[in-house]
Amino acid sequence: MIKKNIKMLMIFFLAVILILPVSVALAEKPITIGAPLSTAYLYGWAAERGMTLAIEEINAAGGVNVGGKKRPFKVEVIDTRDLEPGVPVSEALLAVEKLILDKKVDFIVGGPVRSEAALAAMPLLSKYKKVSILTTGVLTPKYHAMVAKEYDKYKYMFRIHGEAKNLVGEMFANFGALKEKYGFNNLFIIAQDVSHARGAAKIMNSVATKKGWNVTGVEIYPTGATDFSMGLLKAKDSKTEIINIWMDMPESAILLKQWYDMKIPALPFGSTLAAAEQPGFWKATGGKGQYTLCNVVNAGNAPSDATPWTMKFYNAYAKRWKVEPEGLGTSSSYMAIYVLRDAIERAGSLDSDKVVAELEKTDIMGVYGRLRFDPKSHQVIPALDPEKGAVGSILQWQDGKRVVVYPKSIAKGTIQLPPWMKK
């Protein structure tokens, strides 16, 4: 009996020793992360889920070491509504200011999600010297260009995911391969009437022409549009072989269903195509999403072996949220929390200037490769090899699965053509 009691006491004390670091960390004042996100849309809710997963993992492991004290992360999410049609940019700015002034957040991670709102929020973040890491939505090259141009004013702002110019380069790498293999030469562009998409469509048109492509048309659709048949017919009549799509609105699923039903003999290739990024796209289109390609910006948002961490994250996300990682903003929001923790621990402080200095020194392997920031523009450094930088990821829907087809270093398959295109 005495031996049994001693054994029970030993088990009890061992449990206390194991739990103590976590409980002590949780007793300390939390480090509060403000997350301004358009929560009704993919790029908002997926970012929130990615962040939450990372925070839960870090807190379960004992929290963040700040100058010798372990402190937990806490997230305050606010709906900016900036992806909703007709919502003014001012609403997103009010949301950011509320996080800073009312919620007293220590850092901003996530959004605003719309490019126009993120650009408008930059002076506000500068005013309060609030370190911010963009993780979702915003693709405009102007963001990191402004940081580089006015570093002293905007040095508190970072972006950990890809941007439009890099996406254009990735798209043309694939277009070139299709041109060489099949002789494709006609390109039709469809874009949403928002800043990054309009700008990207303009760049695509210019670059395509310089590279010898025949741009057969450019169609701009307002946010919330539900009929794309006229643009698709123009693409068909002009003998288009690739339809390049820039859309983050959920209605883009309708565009792909119409493409399939009309049997348009052109490959739908989304640079940003929110509806097709999601695991539920196949079911939502009744399988009519077959052959659709889309750029999910960074690896980890579809199955691949980019790094040892990729599938570990992928499976953890699926287990936690009962859905596979969902597209742009998912893996990048997850990694932003780990990168921030790393910078805080090296700084030994929450002081904005000290954390900025350490973020600029970031060099860690993550879900989508080696993560480093350009020290002048604070844009994550891209690469085609995950050993060298942050890799992108282009997928194609094949038989109900999202198959990564680019870059070659992480590809799980190759691009397939619909049967009505095959010569």
C-alpha positions in Angstrom: 0.0 0.0 0.0 2.8 2.4 0.9 4.7 1.6 -2.3 1.5 2.2 -4.3 1.0 5.6 -2.6 4.6 6.6 -3.3 4.2 5.6 -6.9 1.0 7.7 -7.1 2.8 10.7 -5.6 5.7 10.4 -8.1 3.3 10.3 -11.0 1.5 13.4 -9.5 4.7 15.4 -9.1 5.9 14.4 -12.6 2.7 15.6 -14.1 3.0 18.9 -12.1 6.6 19.4 -13.4 5.5 18.7 -17.0 2.5 21.1 -16.8 4.2 23.8 -14.8 6.0 25.6 -17.7 2.8 25.9 -19.7 0.7 27.0 -16.7 3.2 29.6 -15.8 3.3 30.9 -19.3 -0.5 31.1 -19.5 -0.5 33.0 -16.2 1.6 35.8 -17.7 0.1 38.7 -19.6 -0.7 37.5 -23.2 1.0 39.0 -26.3 -2.0 40.2 -28.2 -2.1 39.9 -32.0 -4.7 41.9 -33.8 -6.0 40.3 -37.0 -8.0 42.6 -39.3 -9.6 40.1 -41.7 -12.6 40.0 -44.1 -13.9 36.9 -42.2 -16.8 36.1 -44.6 -14.4 35.3 -47.4 -11.8 32.6 -48.0 -8.8 34.8 -47.6 -10.1 36.0 -44.2 -11.4 32.8 -42.5 -8.5 30.6 -43.8 -6.0 33.2 -42.4 -7.8 33.2 -39.0 -7.6 29.4 -38.9 -3.9 29.3 -39.8 -3.1 31.8 -37.1 -5.2 30.1 -34.5 -3.5 26.7 -35.2 0.0 28.2 -34.8 -1.0 30.1 -31.6 -2.5 26.9 -30.1 0.7 25.0 -30.9 3.0 27.6 -29.5 1.0 28.1 -26.3 0.8 24.3 -25.8 4.6 24.2 -26.0 5.0 26.9 -23.3 4.5 30.2 -25.1 6.9 32.9 -26.2 10.1 33.6 -24.3 10.2 37.4 -23.8 13.4 38.3 -21.9 13.3 35.2 -19.8 9.5 35.1 -19.2 7.2 32.8 -21.0 4.1 34.5 -22.3 1.2 33.1 -24.4 -0.1 34.5 -27.6 -3.7 35.7 -27.9 -5.5 36.8 -31.1 -8.2 39.5 -31.5 -10.0 39.1 -34.8 -12.0 41.9 -36.3 -14.1 41.8 -39.5 -12.9 44.5 -41.9 -15.5 43.5 -44.5 -13.0 44.8 -47.1 -13.6 42.0 -49.6 -17.4 42.6 -49.6 -18.8 44.5 -52.6 -19.4 48.2 -52.0 -17.8 48.4 -48.5 -15.6 51.5 -48.3 -12.0 51.4 -47.4 -12.7 53.6 -44.4 -14.4 50.7 -42.7 -11.3 48.6 -42.8 -9.3 51.6 -41.4 -11.7 51.9 -38.5 -11.3 48.2 -37.8 -7.5 48.5 -37.7 -7.6 51.6 -35.4 -10.0 49.8 -33.1 -7.6 47.0 -32.7 -4.8 49.4 -31.9 -6.6 51.8 -29.6 -9.4 49.8 -28.0 -8.0 46.3 -28.0 -4.5 47.5 -27.3 -2.9 44.8 -29.5 0.8 44.4 -29.6 1.1 43.4 -33.2 -1.0 43.3 -36.4 -1.0 40.1 -38.5 -3.2 39.1 -41.4 -4.7 42.1 -43.3 -6.4 44.3 -44.2 -7.1 41.8 -47.1 -8.0 44.0 -50.0 -5.0 45.8 -51.6 -6.7 49.2 -51.5 -7.4 48.8 -47.8 -3.9 47.6 -46.9 -2.3 50.5 -48.7 -4.6 53.0 -47.0 -3.7 51.5 -43.6 0.0 52.0 -44.0 0.1 55.6 -42.6 -2.1 54.4 -39.7 0.4 51.6 -38.8 3.2 54.0 -39.1 1.6 56.6 -36.9 1.3 54.1 -34.0 4.6 52.3 -34.8 2.7 49.0 -35.0 4.6 46.1 -36.4 2.4 44.4 -39.1 2.9 41.2 -41.1 0.6 40.9 -44.2 -0.3 37.2 -44.7 -3.3 37.1 -47.0 -5.0 38.7 -50.0 -2.9 41.8 -50.7 -0.9 41.1 -53.9 -0.1 44.7 -55.1 3.6 45.3 -55.7 3.0 48.9 -54.6 2.9 47.7 -50.9 6.6 46.6 -50.6 7.6 49.4 -53.1 6.3 52.0 -50.6 8.2 50.4 -47.8 11.4 50.5 -49.8 10.8 54.1 -51.0 9.9 55.5 -47.5 11.7 53.0 -45.2 11.8 55.2 -42.1 8.1 55.8 -42.3 6.9 52.3 -43.3 9.6 50.0 -41.8 7.1 48.4 -39.4 5.3 46.7 -42.3 6.2 43.2 -43.7 4.6 40.8 -46.2 5.2 37.1 -45.8 3.4 35.9 -48.9 3.9 36.3 -52.7 2.9 39.3 -54.8 1.5 40.0 -58.2 4.8 40.5 -60.1 6.1 37.2 -58.9 2.8 35.5 -59.8 3.0 37.0 -63.3 6.5 35.4 -63.7 5.2 32.0 -62.5 2.3 32.2 -64.9 4.5 32.9 -67.9 6.8 30.1 -67.0 3.8 27.8 -67.4 2.5 29.6 -70.5 5.9 29.2 -72.1 5.9 25.5 -71.4 2.4 25.1 -72.9 3.4 27.1 -75.9 6.4 24.9 -76.5 4.5 21.6 -76.0 1.2 22.4 -77.7 1.9 25.5 -79.8 -0.4 27.7 -77.8 -0.2 31.4 -78.7 -3.6 33.1 -77.9 -4.3 34.5 -74.5 -7.5 36.0 -73.1 -7.5 37.8 -69.8 -10.5 38.0 -67.3 -10.1 40.1 -64.2 -12.1 41.4 -61.3 -12.6 45.1 -60.9 -10.2 45.6 -58.0 -6.8 47.2 -57.7 -4.5 44.2 -57.8 -6.5 42.4 -60.5 -6.7 45.4 -62.8 -3.1 46.1 -62.4 -2.1 42.5 -62.9 -4.3 42.2 -66.0 -2.5 45.3 -67.4 0.9 43.8 -66.6 -0.1 40.4 -68.1 -1.2 42.1 -71.3 2.0 44.1 -71.7 4.3 41.1 -70.8 2.4 38.7 -73.1 2.6 41.1 -76.0 6.4 41.5 -75.5 6.8 37.8 -75.3 5.1 37.3 -78.6 1.7 36.2 -77.4 -1.5 37.3 -79.1 -3.8 38.8 -76.5 -7.2 38.2 -77.9 -9.1 40.3 -75.3 -9.4 41.7 -71.8 -12.6 41.5 -69.8 -13.1 43.3 -66.4 -16.0 42.1 -64.2 -17.3 43.9 -61.2 -17.1 42.2 -57.8 -20.2 40.1 -57.3 -20.8 39.5 -61.1 -22.6 36.2 -61.8 -22.7 35.9 -65.6 -19.5 35.5 -67.6 -20.9 34.0 -70.7 -20.1 37.0 -73.0 -16.5 37.0 -72.1 -16.2 33.3 -72.5 -17.8 33.5 -76.0 -15.3 36.2 -77.0 -12.5 33.9 -75.9 -14.0 31.0 -77.9 -14.6 33.2 -81.0 -11.0 34.5 -80.9 -9.5 31.0 -80.9 -8.1 31.5 -77.4 -6.1 28.7 -75.9 -5.5 30.0 -72.4 -7.9 32.1 -70.3 -5.9 33.9 -67.6 -8.2 34.7 -64.6 -7.6 37.2 -61.7 -10.5 36.9 -59.3 -10.8 36.5 -55.5 -14.6 36.6 -55.4 -16.5 33.4 -54.7 -18.6 33.9 -57.8 -15.6 32.8 -59.9 -17.0 29.3 -59.4 -19.9 30.3 -61.7 -17.3 31.3 -64.3 -15.7 27.9 -64.2 -19.1 26.1 -64.4 -20.1 28.2 -67.4 -16.7 27.4 -69.0 -17.3 23.7 -68.6 -20.9 23.7 -69.7 -20.0 25.7 -72.8 -17.0 23.5 -73.6 -14.8 26.5 -74.2 -11.6 25.1 -75.9 -9.3 27.1 -73.7 -7.5 26.2 -70.5 -8.7 28.2 -67.5 -5.6 29.3 -65.7 -6.2 31.4 -62.6 -3.5 33.6 -61.1 -5.8 34.2 -58.2 -8.9 32.2 -58.3 -10.4 32.0 -54.8 -13.2 29.5 -55.5 -10.9 27.0 -57.2 -8.4 27.1 -54.4 -10.8 25.6 -51.8 -11.1 21.8 -51.2 -14.9 22.1 -51.6 -14.6 23.4 -55.2 -15.1 20.0 -56.8 -18.3 19.3 -54.9 -19.6 22.9 -55.4 -19.2 22.6 -59.2 -20.4 19.1 -59.4 -17.0 18.1 -60.9 -17.1 20.8 -63.5 -13.9 22.3 -61.9 -11.9 19.5 -63.7 -8.8 20.9 -65.5 -9.0 24.3 -63.7 -5.6 25.7 -62.7 -4.9 28.2 -60.0 -2.0 29.8 -58.3 -2.4 29.4 -54.5 0.7 31.7 -54.0 2.6 29.6 -51.5 3.2 25.9 -50.9 1.3 24.2 -48.1 -2.1 25.3 -49.4 -2.2 22.0 -51.4 -0.4 18.7 -50.8 3.3 18.7 -51.6 6.7 17.8 -50.1 8.1 21.3 -50.3 9.7 20.9 -46.8 9.4 18.4 -43.9 7.0 20.9 -42.3 4.6 21.1 -45.3 2.6 17.9 -44.8 3.0 18.2 -41.0 1.1 21.5 -41.2 -1.3 20.2 -43.8 -2.4 17.3 -41.7 -2.5 19.4 -38.5 -4.8 21.9 -40.2 -7.1 19.2 -41.5 -7.3 17.6 -38.1 -8.0 20.9 -36.3 -10.6 22.3 -38.8 -12.0 19.2 -40.4 -11.0 20.6 -43.9 -7.8 20.6 -45.8 -5.8 23.9 -46.1 -7.9 26.2 -48.2 -5.8 28.5 -50.3 -4.0 31.8 -50.3 -3.4 33.1 -46.8 -3.6 29.7 -45.0 0.1 28.5 -44.8 1.4 32.1 -44.8 -0.8 33.1 -41.8 0.3 30.1 -39.9 4.0 30.8 -40.6 3.7 34.5 -39.7 3.0 33.6 -36.1 6.1 31.4 -35.9 8.2 34.0 -37.6 6.9 36.7 -35.2 7.6 34.4 -32.2 11.2 33.9 -33.5 11.8 37.7 -33.8 10.3 38.5 -30.4 12.5 35.9 -28.7 15.6 37.1 -30.4 14.7 40.7 -29.5 13.8 39.8 -25.9 11.2 42.5 -26.1 7.9 43.6 -27.7 9.5 47.0 -28.6 8.5 47.7 -32.2 11.9 48.9 -33.4 13.7 45.9 -31.8 11.3 43.5 -33.3 11.6 45.1 -36.7 15.4 44.7 -36.5 15.0 41.0 -35.7 12.4 40.4 -38.4 14.8 41.8 -40.9 17.3 39.0 -39.8 14.7 36.2 -40.2 16.1 33.1 -41.7 14.1 30.0 -40.9 12.7 27.0 -42.8 9.0 26.9 -42.8 6.0 25.3 -44.5 6.8 26.8 -47.9 10.6 27.0 -47.8 13.3 29.2 -46.5 11.7 32.4 -45.1 13.7 35.6 -45.3 12.6 39.2 -45.9 14.2 41.7 -48.2 15.8 44.1 -45.7 14.8 47.2 -47.7 11.3 46.3 -48.9 10.3 43.8 -46.2 8.8 41.5 -48.9 9.4 37.8 -48.4 12.1 36.5 -50.8 10.7 34.1 -53.4 12.4 31.1 -55.0 11.7 28.1 -57.2 13.6 25.9 -54.7 12.3 25.7 -51.1 15.9 25.5 -49.9 16.6 29.0 -51.2 13.4 30.9 -50.5 9.6 31.0 -50.3 8.2 28.8 -53.1 4.9 29.4 -54.9 2.4 26.7 -55.8 0.2 26.2 -58.9 -2.3 23.4 -58.8 -4.7 21.8 -61.2 -8.0 20.0 -60.4 -7.6 16.4 -61.6 -10.2 13.7 -60.8 -11.4 15.5 -57.7 -8.0 16.3 -56.3 -5.8 19.4 -56.1 -2.5 18.4 -57.8 0.5 20.6 -57.6 2.0 21.1 -61.1 4.5 23.9 -60.4 7.2 24.6 -59.5 9.0 21.4 -60.6 10.8 21.2 -57.3 7.6 20.4 -55.5 5.3 19.2 -58.3 3.1 16.1 -57.8 1.9 15.9 -61.4 1.8 17.7 -64.8 -0.8 19.9 -66.6 -3.7 18.0 -68.3 -5.9 19.4 -71.1 -9.6 18.9 -71.3 -10.6 16.3 -74.0 -12.4 19.0 -76.1 -9.0 20.8 -76.5 -6.9 17.8 -77.5 -5.9 17.9 -81.2 
